[in-house]
Amino acid sequence: MEVRRDPRQFLFLIILFLLINSPEPQNAGYNTRSRYDEVIEREWAQLDILNRTRWGDFDAQKDKWLNVTGLRDEDGFSWELLGDVRKRAVEKMRGVLGERVDGILDGASGEEYKLPVYRNLSGYVQGEWVRSHLSRIRHPTDMNISTVLPENPFPLAEFDRNVTGTGGPMRVHFTEMEGRIQTGGNGSISEVSARVVIGDDKSWGHNWWEFVVNGVHYPASGGAVLTTTSER
């Protein structure tokens, strides 16, 4: 007479064997947590510096730096171009909106300084981008960003190569965040986000890049300042 065995006993023996022969679990949580704490502490320290910074505290041309990653002299970023870039932005703004721009930038207010600009940026613009003559030639040896950034335990995506062409198509999708995140108490600023799609005509295969930037919008002047959160 055939004897039927309970398969549950056999399964229990297999599980017990695996548990006995499995390696001891590694307690890596402590080291990982301490590294996270170091990153958070460093971020709070740099945020405190930025909160205490006033206009003029950072000026590369006058050898005035901040102890924040990317804003130090030894980091080697091209901050000496900031003045020329700012000057060109004002010239473009003046060419579109007229001489009243000067009063707006100096803080003037009143009916005569109201500009015909959008109060809500939501929408998109598209056109062609051209590499500025202000740009500086950078060599691979001085673009090793890993030597500037402190150690970060958070996983990062691998960096793609740079946009090396002289021009190409571009499209920017703006989203005004007014009423959804933070806005100025007097309506002078509003948060804005944008998705940038840029093409490089000189790249093999006409490659495209896409990234997101966030920043603030100044409804009175129509200007906006946006930046990425990428550590590149």
KAFENVEN-V903229 format. One record per backbone hydrogen bond with DSSP energy under -1.0 kcal/mol. CO is the residue of the C=O (numbers start at 1). NH is the residue of the N-H. If there is no record, write none. Layout:
CO|NH + CO|NH
This chain:
6|9 + 7|11 + 8|12 + 9|13 + 10|14 + 11|15 + 12|16 + 13|17 + 14|18 + 15|19 + 16|20 + 17|21 + 26|28 + 28|32 + 29|33 + 30|34 + 31|35 + 32|36 + 33|37 + 34|38 + 35|39 + 36|40 + 37|41 + 38|42 + 39|43 + 40|44 + 41|45 + 42|46 + 43|47 + 44|48 + 45|49 + 46|50 + 47|51 + 48|52 + 54|57 + 59|64 + 60|63 + 64|59 + 66|68 + 68|71 + 71|66 + 72|75 + 73|76 + 77|79 + 78|81 + 79|82 + 81|85 + 82|86 + 83|87 + 84|88 + 85|89 + 86|90 + 87|91 + 88|92 + 89|93 + 90|94 + 91|95 + 92|96 + 93|97 + 94|98 + 98|101 + 99|102 + 100|104 + 101|105 + 102|106 + 103|108 + 104|107 + 110|113 + 111|114 + 115|117 + 123|174 + 125|172 + 127|170 + 129|168 + 132|135 + 139|142 + 140|143 + 143|145 + 144|147 + 145|148 + 145|149 + 166|131 + 167|201 + 168|129 + 169|199 + 170|127 + 171|197 + 172|125 + 173|195 + 174|123 + 175|193 + 177|180 + 177|181 + 182|191 + 184|187 + 189|184 + 190|217 + 191|177 + 192|215 + 193|175 + 194|213 + 195|173 + 196|211 + 197|171 + 198|209 + 200|203 + 203|206 + 207|200 + 209|198 + 211|196 + 213|194 + 214|227 + 215|192 + 216|225 + 217|190 + 218|222 + 223|218 + 225|216 + 227|214
